[in-house]
Amino acid sequence: MDSETDLKNEFAEFDADGDGRIDRGEFRALLTRLGLRRSGPIMEDVFSSVDANHDGYISYAEFQAWWRAETR
């Protein structure tokens, strides 16, 4: 991913309901699309590690930090 715009577009694509955050279902779809099928407990662990403030959603800032860490 080359630019901030590309990353924002990617986030918007995963934010299926357009509410500005990624919920657990959307995150599961994101992992599946990336070919990373995970069981419930593992998916929950990954989700919790990305959801830095533990509000039950992944904000754009949390997504951005996770994406950049994963693609280094």
mmCIF file of the N, C-alpha and C atoms, coordinates in Angstrom:
data_MODEL
# 
_entry.id   MODEL 
# 
loop_
_atom_site.group_PDB 
_atom_site.id 
_atom_site.type_symbol 
_atom_site.label_atom_id 
_atom_site.label_alt_id 
_atom_site.label_comp_id 
_atom_site.label_asym_id 
_atom_site.label_entity_id 
_atom_site.label_seq_id 
_atom_site.pdbx_PDB_ins_code 
_atom_site.Cartn_x 
_atom_site.Cartn_y 
_atom_site.Cartn_z 
_atom_site.occupancy 
_atom_site.B_iso_or_equiv 
_atom_site.pdbx_formal_charge 
_atom_site.auth_seq_id 
_atom_site.auth_comp_id 
_atom_site.auth_asym_id 
_atom_site.auth_atom_id 
_atom_site.pdbx_PDB_model_num 
ATOM 1   N N  . MET A 1 1  ? 0.848   -1.152  0.000  1.00 0.00 ? 1  MET A N  1 
ATOM 2   C CA . MET A 1 1  ? 0.000   0.000   0.000  1.00 0.00 ? 1  MET A CA 1 
ATOM 3   C C  . MET A 1 1  ? 0.901   1.224   0.000  1.00 0.00 ? 1  MET A C  1 
ATOM 4   N N  . ASP A 1 2  ? 0.679   2.110   -0.955 1.00 0.00 ? 2  ASP A N  1 
ATOM 5   C CA . ASP A 1 2  ? 1.623   3.193   -1.168 1.00 0.00 ? 2  ASP A CA 1 
ATOM 6   C C  . ASP A 1 2  ? 1.311   4.477   -0.420 1.00 0.00 ? 2  ASP A C  1 
ATOM 7   N N  . SER A 1 3  ? 0.065   4.785   -0.220 1.00 0.00 ? 3  SER A N  1 
ATOM 8   C CA . SER A 1 3  ? -0.232  6.099   0.327  1.00 0.00 ? 3  SER A CA 1 
ATOM 9   C C  . SER A 1 3  ? -1.285  6.037   1.419  1.00 0.00 ? 3  SER A C  1 
ATOM 10  N N  . GLU A 1 4  ? -1.383  7.157   2.123  1.00 0.00 ? 4  GLU A N  1 
ATOM 11  C CA . GLU A 1 4  ? -2.402  7.290   3.153  1.00 0.00 ? 4  GLU A CA 1 
ATOM 12  C C  . GLU A 1 4  ? -3.793  7.141   2.545  1.00 0.00 ? 4  GLU A C  1 
ATOM 13  N N  . THR A 1 5  ? -3.992  7.659   1.356  1.00 0.00 ? 5  THR A N  1 
ATOM 14  C CA . THR A 1 5  ? -5.284  7.540   0.679  1.00 0.00 ? 5  THR A CA 1 
ATOM 15  C C  . THR A 1 5  ? -5.626  6.080   0.413  1.00 0.00 ? 5  THR A C  1 
ATOM 16  N N  . ASP A 1 6  ? -4.649  5.309   -0.030 1.00 0.00 ? 6  ASP A N  1 
ATOM 17  C CA . ASP A 1 6  ? -4.869  3.880   -0.269 1.00 0.00 ? 6  ASP A CA 1 
ATOM 18  C C  . ASP A 1 6  ? -5.273  3.172   1.021  1.00 0.00 ? 6  ASP A C  1 
ATOM 19  N N  . LEU A 1 7  ? -4.601  3.516   2.111  1.00 0.00 ? 7  LEU A N  1 
ATOM 20  C CA . LEU A 1 7  ? -4.905  2.884   3.389  1.00 0.00 ? 7  LEU A CA 1 
ATOM 21  C C  . LEU A 1 7  ? -6.308  3.266   3.867  1.00 0.00 ? 7  LEU A C  1 
ATOM 22  N N  . LYS A 1 8  ? -6.682  4.521   3.695  1.00 0.00 ? 8  LYS A N  1 
ATOM 23  C CA . LYS A 1 8  ? -8.035  4.957   4.068  1.00 0.00 ? 8  LYS A CA 1 
ATOM 24  C C  . LYS A 1 8  ? -9.081  4.242   3.217  1.00 0.00 ? 8  LYS A C  1 
ATOM 25  N N  . ASN A 1 9  ? -8.802  4.063   1.950  1.00 0.00 ? 9  ASN A N  1 
ATOM 26  C CA . ASN A 1 9  ? -9.728  3.342   1.071  1.00 0.00 ? 9  ASN A CA 1 
ATOM 27  C C  . ASN A 1 9  ? -9.862  1.886   1.497  1.00 0.00 ? 9  ASN A C  1 
ATOM 28  N N  . GLU A 1 10 ? -8.755  1.285   1.879  1.00 0.00 ? 10 GLU A N  1 
ATOM 29  C CA . GLU A 1 10 ? -8.777  -0.099  2.344  1.00 0.00 ? 10 GLU A CA 1 
ATOM 30  C C  . GLU A 1 10 ? -9.614  -0.206  3.623  1.00 0.00 ? 10 GLU A C  1 
ATOM 31  N N  . PHE A 1 11 ? -9.403  0.713   4.553  1.00 0.00 ? 11 PHE A N  1 
ATOM 32  C CA . PHE A 1 11 ? -10.184 0.724   5.785  1.00 0.00 ? 11 PHE A CA 1 
ATOM 33  C C  . PHE A 1 11 ? -11.673 0.860   5.463  1.00 0.00 ? 11 PHE A C  1 
ATOM 34  N N  . ALA A 1 12 ? -12.007 1.779   4.573  1.00 0.00 ? 12 ALA A N  1 
ATOM 35  C CA . ALA A 1 12 ? -13.408 1.996   4.205  1.00 0.00 ? 12 ALA A CA 1 
ATOM 36  C C  . ALA A 1 12 ? -14.020 0.748   3.583  1.00 0.00 ? 12 ALA A C  1 
ATOM 37  N N  . GLU A 1 13 ? -13.242 0.007   2.832  1.00 0.00 ? 13 GLU A N  1 
ATOM 38  C CA . GLU A 1 13 ? -13.741 -1.226  2.230  1.00 0.00 ? 13 GLU A CA 1 
ATOM 39  C C  . GLU A 1 13 ? -14.058 -2.271  3.300  1.00 0.00 ? 13 GLU A C  1 
ATOM 40  N N  . PHE A 1 14 ? -13.206 -2.376  4.305  1.00 0.00 ? 14 PHE A N  1 
ATOM 41  C CA . PHE A 1 14 ? -13.435 -3.339  5.378  1.00 0.00 ? 14 PHE A CA 1 
ATOM 42  C C  . PHE A 1 14 ? -14.535 -2.889  6.328  1.00 0.00 ? 14 PHE A C  1 
ATOM 43  N N  . ASP A 1 15 ? -14.760 -1.582  6.420  1.00 0.00 ? 15 ASP A N  1 
ATOM 44  C CA . ASP A 1 15 ? -15.831 -1.019  7.250  1.00 0.00 ? 15 ASP A CA 1 
ATOM 45  C C  . ASP A 1 15 ? -17.137 -1.126  6.469  1.00 0.00 ? 15 ASP A C  1 
ATOM 46  N N  . ALA A 1 16 ? -17.654 -2.331  6.392  1.00 0.00 ? 16 ALA A N  1 
ATOM 47  C CA . ALA A 1 16 ? -18.785 -2.642  5.506  1.00 0.00 ? 16 ALA A CA 1 
ATOM 48  C C  . ALA A 1 16 ? -20.027 -1.794  5.772  1.00 0.00 ? 16 ALA A C  1 
ATOM 49  N N  . ASP A 1 17 ? -20.291 -1.455  7.025  1.00 0.00 ? 17 ASP A N  1 
ATOM 50  C CA . ASP A 1 17 ? -21.496 -0.673  7.317  1.00 0.00 ? 17 ASP A CA 1 
ATOM 51  C C  . ASP A 1 17 ? -21.242 0.827   7.319  1.00 0.00 ? 17 ASP A C  1 
ATOM 52  N N  . GLY A 1 18 ? -19.994 1.241   7.079  1.00 0.00 ? 18 GLY A N  1 
ATOM 53  C CA . GLY A 1 18 ? -19.675 2.652   6.925  1.00 0.00 ? 18 GLY A CA 1 
ATOM 54  C C  . GLY A 1 18 ? -19.770 3.487   8.191  1.00 0.00 ? 18 GLY A C  1 
ATOM 55  N N  . ASP A 1 19 ? -19.662 2.848   9.359  1.00 0.00 ? 19 ASP A N  1 
ATOM 56  C CA . ASP A 1 19 ? -19.799 3.608   10.601 1.00 0.00 ? 19 ASP A CA 1 
ATOM 57  C C  . ASP A 1 19 ? -18.472 4.176   11.122 1.00 0.00 ? 19 ASP A C  1 
ATOM 58  N N  . GLY A 1 20 ? -17.398 4.025   10.340 1.00 0.00 ? 20 GLY A N  1 
ATOM 59  C CA . GLY A 1 20 ? -16.119 4.599   10.717 1.00 0.00 ? 20 GLY A CA 1 
ATOM 60  C C  . GLY A 1 20 ? -15.300 3.739   11.651 1.00 0.00 ? 20 GLY A C  1 
ATOM 61  N N  . ARG A 1 21 ? -15.699 2.498   11.804 1.00 0.00 ? 21 ARG A N  1 
ATOM 62  C CA . ARG A 1 21 ? -14.960 1.571   12.652 1.00 0.00 ? 21 ARG A CA 1 
ATOM 63  C C  . ARG A 1 21 ? -15.218 0.148   12.177 1.00 0.00 ? 21 ARG A C  1 
ATOM 64  N N  . ILE A 1 22 ? -14.315 -0.742  12.530 1.00 0.00 ? 22 ILE A N  1 
ATOM 65  C CA . ILE A 1 22 ? -14.410 -2.138  12.115 1.00 0.00 ? 22 ILE A CA 1 
ATOM 66  C C  . ILE A 1 22 ? -14.807 -2.964  13.339 1.00 0.00 ? 22 ILE A C  1 
ATOM 67  N N  . ASP A 1 23 ? -15.922 -3.665  13.205 1.00 0.00 ? 23 ASP A N  1 
ATOM 68  C CA . ASP A 1 23 ? -16.368 -4.518  14.307 1.00 0.00 ? 23 ASP A CA 1 
ATOM 69  C C  . ASP A 1 23 ? -15.818 -5.926  14.113 1.00 0.00 ? 23 ASP A C  1 
ATOM 70  N N  . ARG A 1 24 ? -16.145 -6.821  15.016 1.00 0.00 ? 24 ARG A N  1 
ATOM 71  C CA . ARG A 1 24 ? -15.594 -8.182  14.970 1.00 0.00 ? 24 ARG A CA 1 
ATOM 72  C C  . ARG A 1 24 ? -15.962 -8.920  13.680 1.00 0.00 ? 24 ARG A C  1 
ATOM 73  N N  . GLY A 1 25 ? -17.186 -8.786  13.235 1.00 0.00 ? 25 GLY A N  1 
ATOM 74  C CA . GLY A 1 25 ? -17.608 -9.448  12.004 1.00 0.00 ? 25 GLY A CA 1 
ATOM 75  C C  . GLY A 1 25 ? -16.854 -8.925  10.798 1.00 0.00 ? 25 GLY A C  1 
ATOM 76  N N  . GLU A 1 26 ? -16.693 -7.617  10.735 1.00 0.00 ? 26 GLU A N  1 
ATOM 77  C CA . GLU A 1 26 ? -15.952 -7.013  9.634  1.00 0.00 ? 26 GLU A CA 1 
ATOM 78  C C  . GLU A 1 26 ? -14.477 -7.422  9.690  1.00 0.00 ? 26 GLU A C  1 
ATOM 79  N N  . PHE A 1 27 ? -13.939 -7.521  10.903 1.00 0.00 ? 27 PHE A N  1 
ATOM 80  C CA . PHE A 1 27 ? -12.548 -7.935  11.056 1.00 0.00 ? 27 PHE A CA 1 
ATOM 81  C C  . PHE A 1 27 ? -12.364 -9.381  10.616 1.00 0.00 ? 27 PHE A C  1 
ATOM 82  N N  . ARG A 1 28 ? -13.315 -10.224 10.956 1.00 0.00 ? 28 ARG A N  1 
ATOM 83  C CA . ARG A 1 28 ? -13.258 -11.626 10.522 1.00 0.00 ? 28 ARG A CA 1 
ATOM 84  C C  . ARG A 1 28 ? -13.254 -11.688 8.993  1.00 0.00 ? 28 ARG A C  1 
ATOM 85  N N  . ALA A 1 29 ? -14.102 -10.878 8.346  1.00 0.00 ? 29 ALA A N  1 
ATOM 86  C CA . ALA A 1 29 ? -14.140 -10.833 6.882  1.00 0.00 ? 29 ALA A CA 1 
ATOM 87  C C  . ALA A 1 29 ? -12.817 -10.321 6.327  1.00 0.00 ? 29 ALA A C  1 
ATOM 88  N N  . LEU A 1 30 ? -12.216 -9.338  6.994  1.00 0.00 ? 30 LEU A N  1 
ATOM 89  C CA . LEU A 1 30 ? -10.924 -8.801  6.575  1.00 0.00 ? 30 LEU A CA 1 
ATOM 90  C C  . LEU A 1 30 ? -9.863  -9.901  6.612  1.00 0.00 ? 30 LEU A C  1 
ATOM 91  N N  . LEU A 1 31 ? -9.788  -10.636 7.715  1.00 0.00 ? 31 LEU A N  1 
ATOM 92  C CA . LEU A 1 31 ? -8.800  -11.711 7.825  1.00 0.00 ? 31 LEU A CA 1 
ATOM 93  C C  . LEU A 1 31 ? -9.036  -12.795 6.782  1.00 0.00 ? 31 LEU A C  1 
ATOM 94  N N  . THR A 1 32 ? -10.292 -13.136 6.559  1.00 0.00 ? 32 THR A N  1 
ATOM 95  C CA . THR A 1 32 ? -10.617 -14.146 5.550  1.00 0.00 ? 32 THR A CA 1 
ATOM 96  C C  . THR A 1 32 ? -10.178 -13.684 4.173  1.00 0.00 ? 32 THR A C  1 
ATOM 97  N N  . ARG A 1 33 ? -10.457 -12.431 3.855  1.00 0.00 ? 33 ARG A N  1 
ATOM 98  C CA . ARG A 1 33 ? -10.059 -11.887 2.548  1.00 0.00 ? 33 ARG A CA 1 
ATOM 99  C C  . ARG A 1 33 ? -8.548  -11.916 2.365  1.00 0.00 ? 33 ARG A C  1 
ATOM 100 N N  . LEU A 1 34 ? -7.831  -11.715 3.468  1.00 0.00 ? 34 LEU A N  1 
ATOM 101 C CA . LEU A 1 34 ? -6.372  -11.760 3.404  1.00 0.00 ? 34 LEU A CA 1 
ATOM 102 C C  . LEU A 1 34 ? -5.831  -13.185 3.434  1.00 0.00 ? 34 LEU A C  1 
ATOM 103 N N  . GLY A 1 35 ? -6.736  -14.173 3.512  1.00 0.00 ? 35 GLY A N  1 
ATOM 104 C CA . GLY A 1 35 ? -6.331  -15.566 3.528  1.00 0.00 ? 35 GLY A CA 1 
ATOM 105 C C  . GLY A 1 35 ? -5.879  -16.044 4.898  1.00 0.00 ? 35 GLY A C  1 
ATOM 106 N N  . LEU A 1 36 ? -6.292  -15.327 5.945  1.00 0.00 ? 36 LEU A N  1 
ATOM 107 C CA . LEU A 1 36 ? -5.875  -15.655 7.304  1.00 0.00 ? 36 LEU A CA 1 
ATOM 108 C C  . LEU A 1 36 ? -7.060  -16.159 8.113  1.00 0.00 ? 36 LEU A C  1 
ATOM 109 N N  . ARG A 1 37 ? -7.572  -17.282 7.734  1.00 0.00 ? 37 ARG A N  1 
ATOM 110 C CA . ARG A 1 37 ? -8.706  -17.858 8.477  1.00 0.00 ? 37 ARG A CA 1 
ATOM 111 C C  . ARG A 1 37 ? -8.230  -18.264 9.866  1.00 0.00 ? 37 ARG A C  1 
ATOM 112 N N  . ARG A 1 38 ? -8.953  -17.786 10.860 1.00 0.00 ? 38 ARG A N  1 
ATOM 113 C CA . ARG A 1 38 ? -8.595  -18.058 12.253 1.00 0.00 ? 38 ARG A CA 1 
ATOM 114 C C  . ARG A 1 38 ? -9.804  -18.575 12.997 1.00 0.00 ? 38 ARG A C  1 
ATOM 115 N N  . SER A 1 39 ? -9.559  -19.434 13.969 1.00 0.00 ? 39 SER A N  1 
ATOM 116 C CA . SER A 1 39 ? -10.642 -19.929 14.809 1.00 0.00 ? 39 SER A CA 1 
ATOM 117 C C  . SER A 1 39 ? -11.125 -18.803 15.709 1.00 0.00 ? 39 SER A C  1 
ATOM 118 N N  . GLY A 1 40 ? -12.269 -18.997 16.341 1.00 0.00 ? 40 GLY A N  1 
ATOM 119 C CA . GLY A 1 40 ? -12.857 -17.983 17.202 1.00 0.00 ? 40 GLY A CA 1 
ATOM 120 C C  . GLY A 1 40 ? -11.909 -17.416 18.241 1.00 0.00 ? 40 GLY A C  1 
ATOM 121 N N  . PRO A 1 41 ? -11.288 -18.269 19.071 1.00 0.00 ? 41 PRO A N  1 
ATOM 122 C CA . PRO A 1 41 ? -10.390 -17.738 20.105 1.00 0.00 ? 41 PRO A CA 1 
ATOM 123 C C  . PRO A 1 41 ? -9.171  -17.013 19.541 1.00 0.00 ? 41 PRO A C  1 
ATOM 124 N N  . ILE A 1 42 ? -8.601  -17.524 18.471 1.00 0.00 ? 42 ILE A N  1 
ATOM 125 C CA . ILE A 1 42 ? -7.437  -16.865 17.874 1.00 0.00 ? 42 ILE A CA 1 
ATOM 126 C C  . ILE A 1 42 ? -7.843  -15.543 17.251 1.00 0.00 ? 42 ILE A C  1 
ATOM 127 N N  . MET A 1 43 ? -8.977  -15.532 16.532 1.00 0.00 ? 43 MET A N  1 
ATOM 128 C CA . MET A 1 43 ? -9.465  -14.293 15.936 1.00 0.00 ? 43 MET A CA 1 
ATOM 129 C C  . MET A 1 43 ? -9.713  -13.261 17.031 1.00 0.00 ? 43 MET A C  1 
ATOM 130 N N  . GLU A 1 44 ? -10.286 -13.678 18.131 1.00 0.00 ? 44 GLU A N  1 
ATOM 131 C CA . GLU A 1 44 ? -10.565 -12.761 19.240 1.00 0.00 ? 44 GLU A CA 1 
ATOM 132 C C  . GLU A 1 44 ? -9.272  -12.194 19.819 1.00 0.00 ? 44 GLU A C  1 
ATOM 133 N N  . ASP A 1 45 ? -8.246  -13.025 19.943 1.00 0.00 ? 45 ASP A N  1 
ATOM 134 C CA . ASP A 1 45 ? -6.949  -12.549 20.434 1.00 0.00 ? 45 ASP A CA 1 
ATOM 135 C C  . ASP A 1 45 ? -6.349  -11.510 19.490 1.00 0.00 ? 45 ASP A C  1 
ATOM 136 N N  . VAL A 1 46 ? -6.420  -11.786 18.185 1.00 0.00 ? 46 VAL A N  1 
ATOM 137 C CA . VAL A 1 46 ? -5.888  -10.841 17.204 1.00 0.00 ? 46 VAL A CA 1 
ATOM 138 C C  . VAL A 1 46 ? -6.702  -9.551  17.249 1.00 0.00 ? 46 VAL A C  1 
ATOM 139 N N  . PHE A 1 47 ? -8.024  -9.667  17.274 1.00 0.00 ? 47 PHE A N  1 
ATOM 140 C CA . PHE A 1 47 ? -8.881  -8.485  17.338 1.00 0.00 ? 47 PHE A CA 1 
ATOM 141 C C  . PHE A 1 47 ? -8.537  -7.656  18.566 1.00 0.00 ? 47 PHE A C  1 
ATOM 142 N N  . SER A 1 48 ? -8.409  -8.292  19.710 1.00 0.00 ? 48 SER A N  1 
ATOM 143 C CA . SER A 1 48 ? -8.110  -7.581  20.956 1.00 0.00 ? 48 SER A CA 1 
ATOM 144 C C  . SER A 1 48 ? -6.754  -6.885  20.902 1.00 0.00 ? 48 SER A C  1 
ATOM 145 N N  . SER A 1 49 ? -5.797  -7.490  20.223 1.00 0.00 ? 49 SER A N  1 
ATOM 146 C CA . SER A 1 49 ? -4.483  -6.856  20.127 1.00 0.00 ? 49 SER A CA 1 
ATOM 147 C C  . SER A 1 49 ? -4.520  -5.626  19.210 1.00 0.00 ? 49 SER A C  1 
ATOM 148 N N  . VAL A 1 50 ? -5.390  -5.625  18.213 1.00 0.00 ? 50 VAL A N  1 
ATOM 149 C CA . VAL A 1 50 ? -5.520  -4.472  17.317 1.00 0.00 ? 50 VAL A CA 1 
ATOM 150 C C  . VAL A 1 50 ? -6.376  -3.382  17.974 1.00 0.00 ? 50 VAL A C  1 
ATOM 151 N N  . ASP A 1 51 ? -7.385  -3.782  18.706 1.00 0.00 ? 51 ASP A N  1 
ATOM 152 C CA . ASP A 1 51 ? -8.296  -2.855  19.393 1.00 0.00 ? 51 ASP A CA 1 
ATOM 153 C C  . ASP A 1 51 ? -7.602  -2.316  20.646 1.00 0.00 ? 51 ASP A C  1 
ATOM 154 N N  . ALA A 1 52 ? -6.686  -1.377  20.452 1.00 0.00 ? 52 ALA A N  1 
ATOM 155 C CA . ALA A 1 52 ? -5.810  -0.896  21.522 1.00 0.00 ? 52 ALA A CA 1 
ATOM 156 C C  . ALA A 1 52 ? -6.556  -0.305  22.714 1.00 0.00 ? 52 ALA A C  1 
ATOM 157 N N  . ASN A 1 53 ? -7.675  0.360   22.476 1.00 0.00 ? 53 ASN A N  1 
ATOM 158 C CA . ASN A 1 53 ? -8.403  0.973   23.593 1.00 0.00 ? 53 ASN A CA 1 
ATOM 159 C C  . ASN A 1 53 ? -9.502  0.053   24.139 1.00 0.00 ? 53 ASN A C  1 
ATOM 160 N N  . HIS A 1 54 ? -9.634  -1.125  23.563 1.00 0.00 ? 54 HIS A N  1 
ATOM 161 C CA . HIS A 1 54 ? -10.557 -2.172  24.020 1.00 0.00 ? 54 HIS A CA 1 
ATOM 162 C C  . HIS A 1 54 ? -12.011 -1.701  24.109 1.00 0.00 ? 54 HIS A C  1 
ATOM 163 N N  . ASP A 1 55 ? -12.429 -0.931  23.098 1.00 0.00 ? 55 ASP A N  1 
ATOM 164 C CA . ASP A 1 55 ? -13.826 -0.482  23.075 1.00 0.00 ? 55 ASP A CA 1 
ATOM 165 C C  . ASP A 1 55 ? -14.713 -1.409  22.247 1.00 0.00 ? 55 ASP A C  1 
ATOM 166 N N  . GLY A 1 56 ? -14.126 -2.475  21.704 1.00 0.00 ? 56 GLY A N  1 
ATOM 167 C CA . GLY A 1 56 ? -14.902 -3.428  20.915 1.00 0.00 ? 56 GLY A CA 1 
ATOM 168 C C  . GLY A 1 56 ? -14.945 -3.123  19.429 1.00 0.00 ? 56 GLY A C  1 
ATOM 169 N N  . TYR A 1 57 ? -14.199 -2.108  19.017 1.00 0.00 ? 57 TYR A N  1 
ATOM 170 C CA . TYR A 1 57 ? -14.138 -1.712  17.616 1.00 0.00 ? 57 TYR A CA 1 
ATOM 171 C C  . TYR A 1 57 ? -12.708 -1.329  17.267 1.00 0.00 ? 57 TYR A C  1 
ATOM 172 N N  . ILE A 1 58 ? -12.396 -1.414  15.977 1.00 0.00 ? 58 ILE A N  1 
ATOM 173 C CA . ILE A 1 58 ? -11.090 -0.981  15.489 1.00 0.00 ? 58 ILE A CA 1 
ATOM 174 C C  . ILE A 1 58 ? -11.286 0.337   14.755 1.00 0.00 ? 58 ILE A C  1 
ATOM 175 N N  . SER A 1 59 ? -10.700 1.381   15.295 1.00 0.00 ? 59 SER A N  1 
ATOM 176 C CA . SER A 1 59 ? -10.763 2.700   14.672 1.00 0.00 ? 59 SER A CA 1 
ATOM 177 C C  . SER A 1 59 ? -9.774  2.748   13.508 1.00 0.00 ? 59 SER A C  1 
ATOM 178 N N  . TYR A 1 60 ? -9.852  3.825   12.730 1.00 0.00 ? 60 TYR A N  1 
ATOM 179 C CA . TYR A 1 60 ? -8.894  3.978   11.648 1.00 0.00 ? 60 TYR A CA 1 
ATOM 180 C C  . TYR A 1 60 ? -7.467  4.045   12.194 1.00 0.00 ? 60 TYR A C  1 
ATOM 181 N N  . ALA A 1 61 ? -7.248  4.776   13.292 1.00 0.00 ? 61 ALA A N  1 
ATOM 182 C CA . ALA A 1 61 ? -5.909  4.902   13.867 1.00 0.00 ? 61 ALA A CA 1 
ATOM 183 C C  . ALA A 1 61 ? -5.374  3.536   14.309 1.00 0.00 ? 61 ALA A C  1 
ATOM 184 N N  . GLU A 1 62 ? -6.220  2.715   14.909 1.00 0.00 ? 62 GLU A N  1 
ATOM 185 C CA . GLU A 1 62 ? -5.799  1.375   15.327 1.00 0.00 ? 62 GLU A CA 1 
ATOM 186 C C  . GLU A 1 62 ? -5.498  0.504   14.113 1.00 0.00 ? 62 GLU A C  1 
ATOM 187 N N  . PHE A 1 63 ? -6.347  0.592   13.095 1.00 0.00 ? 63 PHE A N  1 
ATOM 188 C CA . PHE A 1 63 ? -6.133  -0.155  11.851 1.00 0.00 ? 63 PHE A CA 1 
ATOM 189 C C  . PHE A 1 63 ? -4.822  0.259   11.207 1.00 0.00 ? 63 PHE A C  1 
ATOM 190 N N  . GLN A 1 64 ? -4.583  1.550   11.152 1.00 0.00 ? 64 GLN A N  1 
ATOM 191 C CA . GLN A 1 64 ? -3.374  2.093   10.544 1.00 0.00 ? 64 GLN A CA 1 
ATOM 192 C C  . GLN A 1 64 ? -2.127  1.573   11.264 1.00 0.00 ? 64 GLN A C  1 
ATOM 193 N N  . ALA A 1 65 ? -2.129  1.620   12.591 1.00 0.00 ? 65 ALA A N  1 
ATOM 194 C CA . ALA A 1 65 ? -0.980  1.140   13.362 1.00 0.00 ? 65 ALA A CA 1 
ATOM 195 C C  . ALA A 1 65 ? -0.757  -0.348  13.129 1.00 0.00 ? 65 ALA A C  1 
ATOM 196 N N  . TRP A 1 66 ? -1.828  -1.138  13.130 1.00 0.00 ? 66 TRP A N  1 
ATOM 197 C CA . TRP A 1 66 ? -1.726  -2.579  12.907 1.00 0.00 ? 66 TRP A CA 1 
ATOM 198 C C  . TRP A 1 66 ? -1.222  -2.875  11.491 1.00 0.00 ? 66 TRP A C  1 
ATOM 199 N N  . TRP A 1 67 ? -1.815  -2.248  10.496 1.00 0.00 ? 67 TRP A N  1 
ATOM 200 C CA . TRP A 1 67 ? -1.457  -2.491  9.104  1.00 0.00 ? 67 TRP A CA 1 
ATOM 201 C C  . TRP A 1 67 ? 0.012   -2.193  8.859  1.00 0.00 ? 67 TRP A C  1 
ATOM 202 N N  . ARG A 1 68 ? 0.456   -1.068  9.372  1.00 0.00 ? 68 ARG A N  1 
ATOM 203 C CA . ARG A 1 68 ? 1.857   -0.683  9.157  1.00 0.00 ? 68 ARG A CA 1 
ATOM 204 C C  . ARG A 1 68 ? 2.819   -1.631  9.872  1.00 0.00 ? 68 ARG A C  1 
ATOM 205 N N  . ALA A 1 69 ? 2.454   -2.076  11.057 1.00 0.00 ? 69 ALA A N  1 
ATOM 206 C CA . ALA A 1 69 ? 3.298   -3.031  11.784 1.00 0.00 ? 69 ALA A CA 1 
ATOM 207 C C  . ALA A 1 69 ? 3.353   -4.370  11.059 1.00 0.00 ? 69 ALA A C  1 
ATOM 208 N N  . GLU A 1 70 ? 2.226   -4.803  10.490 1.00 0.00 ? 70 GLU A N  1 
ATOM 209 C CA . GLU A 1 70 ? 2.162   -6.090  9.799  1.00 0.00 ? 70 GLU A CA 1 
ATOM 210 C C  . GLU A 1 70 ? 2.851   -6.080  8.443  1.00 0.00 ? 70 GLU A C  1 
ATOM 211 N N  . THR A 1 71 ? 2.970   -4.923  7.827  1.00 0.00 ? 71 THR A N  1 
ATOM 212 C CA . THR A 1 71 ? 3.522   -4.870  6.461  1.00 0.00 ? 71 THR A CA 1 
ATOM 213 C C  . THR A 1 71 ? 4.964   -4.403  6.429  1.00 0.00 ? 71 THR A C  1 
ATOM 214 N N  . ARG A 1 72 ? 5.592   -4.294  7.570  1.00 0.00 ? 72 ARG A N  1 
ATOM 215 C CA . ARG A 1 72 ? 7.030   -3.923  7.583  1.00 0.00 ? 72 ARG A CA 1 
ATOM 216 C C  . ARG A 1 72 ? 7.886   -5.069  7.212  1.00 0.00 ? 72 ARG A C  1 
# 
